[in-house]
Amino acid sequence: MEVFLHPDGRLEFGGRVLRAALGRGGVREDKQEGDGTTPAGLLPLRRVLYRADRVGIPRVAVPREPIAPEDGWCDDPGHADYNRQVRLPHSGHCEELWRADELYDIVGVLGWNDAPVERGRGSAIFLHVARDGLPPTEGCIALPAAELRELLEGGLSGVRVLAG
């Protein structure tokens, strides 16, 4: 399924339009680690992670796996594990995937800076659950939980993020 995300947060697919949260820095083609932007381009859906203790197994066409309290994502450009899922504790700076809030109850891991990984070009670009009111993210794409599940289970293969 083709999905297009506009810089104003309009997400279009199958004749529908949804609202999504984007990075606080907007959309950029030259994404860098920590800049708060959502990268422009085609971001393929690599796999889906989920909190099995909170949500049912998502019905998706890509690999899916439950996360555990020890799961993290390395966002340390100086570390060999940069932009990879890791086990915590970890020697590099990492984001925890097992969160107290619901934001990572379902996470679509989007293909950004992963084939190959380039140091400092940005990490952990996810499609995840949005906060109420759709405030900006740190660079991810976020939707309300029901809409995220609908999109993922509708055969999503990736998101084309359009630059301004």
C-alpha positions in Angstrom: 0.0 0.0 0.0 1.3 3.4 -1.0 1.3 6.0 1.9 2.3 9.6 1.5 3.2 11.9 4.3 3.2 15.6 3.7 5.3 18.2 5.7 2.1 19.5 7.3 1.3 16.1 8.8 -1.3 14.9 6.3 -0.9 11.2 5.8 -2.7 9.9 2.6 -3.4 6.3 1.7 -6.2 4.5 -0.1 -8.3 7.6 -0.6 -8.1 8.4 3.2 -6.4 11.3 4.9 -5.2 11.1 8.5 -3.2 13.5 10.7 0.2 12.4 11.9 2.8 14.0 14.2 6.2 14.7 12.7 9.5 15.8 14.1 9.7 19.1 15.9 12.2 20.3 13.3 9.9 19.5 10.4 11.0 17.4 7.4 14.5 17.5 6.0 16.4 15.7 3.3 19.7 16.0 5.2 18.6 14.5 8.5 21.2 14.5 11.3 21.3 12.8 14.7 19.5 14.9 17.3 18.1 17.6 14.9 14.5 16.6 15.7 13.6 16.3 12.0 11.7 13.6 10.1 13.8 12.4 7.1 12.3 12.9 3.6 12.3 10.0 1.3 10.9 6.5 1.1 11.0 4.8 4.5 10.3 1.1 4.1 8.7 -0.7 7.0 11.3 -3.2 8.2 9.5 -4.9 11.1 7.0 -4.2 13.9 7.8 -4.4 17.6 5.1 -4.5 20.3 4.4 -4.8 24.0 2.8 -8.2 24.3 1.7 -7.4 27.9 -0.4 -4.5 26.6 -1.5 -5.2 23.0 -2.4 -8.2 20.9 -0.1 -9.4 18.2 -0.3 -7.1 15.2 -1.4 -8.7 12.0 1.2 -7.3 9.6 3.0 -8.5 6.5 6.5 -7.8 7.9 8.4 -9.6 10.7 7.0 -8.8 14.2 8.4 -9.4 17.6 7.6 -8.6 21.2 9.8 -6.3 23.1 11.1 -6.8 26.6 12.2 -4.5 29.4 15.9 -5.0 28.3 15.3 -3.7 24.8 16.8 -0.5 23.6 17.9 1.3 20.5 21.4 2.8 20.2 21.4 6.4 19.2 25.1 7.0 20.0 26.9 8.0 16.7 30.2 7.0 18.2 29.2 3.5 19.1 29.5 0.4 16.8 25.8 -0.4 17.5 24.6 3.0 16.3 21.0 2.8 14.8 20.5 -0.8 15.9 18.3 -2.5 18.5 20.3 -3.5 21.5 20.0 -5.1 25.0 20.1 -2.9 28.0 22.2 -2.0 29.9 24.5 -1.0 27.0 27.8 0.9 26.9 26.4 3.5 24.4 23.6 6.0 24.7 20.4 4.3 24.0 16.7 4.9 24.0 14.6 2.5 26.0 11.9 0.7 24.0 10.0 -0.6 27.1 8.3 2.6 28.2 5.9 3.5 31.0 3.7 5.4 28.6 2.0 3.8 25.6 4.1 5.4 22.8 6.0 2.3 22.0 3.2 -0.3 22.6 3.3 -0.7 18.8 6.4 0.4 16.8 7.0 0.2 13.1 10.7 0.2 12.6 11.2 2.4 9.5 14.2 1.9 7.2 16.3 5.0 7.6 20.1 5.1 7.7 20.3 1.3 8.1 21.6 0.0 4.8 24.4 0.9 5.4 24.4 2.9 8.7 26.2 6.2 8.4 27.4 7.8 11.7 25.4 10.8 12.7 22.8 10.6 9.9 20.0 9.8 12.3 18.7 6.8 14.2 15.5 5.2 15.5 13.0 6.6 13.0 9.9 4.8 14.1 6.2 4.8 13.3 4.6 4.8 16.8 1.7 5.8 18.9 1.1 9.5 19.2 0.6 11.6 22.3 -2.8 13.1 22.7 -3.1 16.2 20.5 -0.4 15.0 18.1 2.5 17.2 19.5 5.8 17.0 17.6 8.1 14.0 18.0 11.9 13.8 18.1 11.9 12.8 14.4 9.5 9.8 14.3 6.1 9.6 12.7 3.2 9.1 15.2 -0.5 8.4 14.9 -3.3 7.6 17.4 -3.1 4.0 18.4 -6.2 2.8 16.5 -5.1 4.5 13.3 -1.6 3.2 13.6 -2.8 -0.4 14.0 -5.2 0.1 11.0 -2.4 1.4 8.8 0.0 -1.4 9.8 -2.6 -4.1 9.5 -3.7 -2.7 6.1 -0.6 -3.9 4.4 1.7 -0.9 4.9 5.1 -1.5 3.2 6.6 1.9 3.8 6.0 5.7 4.0 7.0 8.2 1.4 7.8 11.4 3.4 7.6 14.4 1.1 9.9 17.4 1.5 8.4 20.9 1.5 
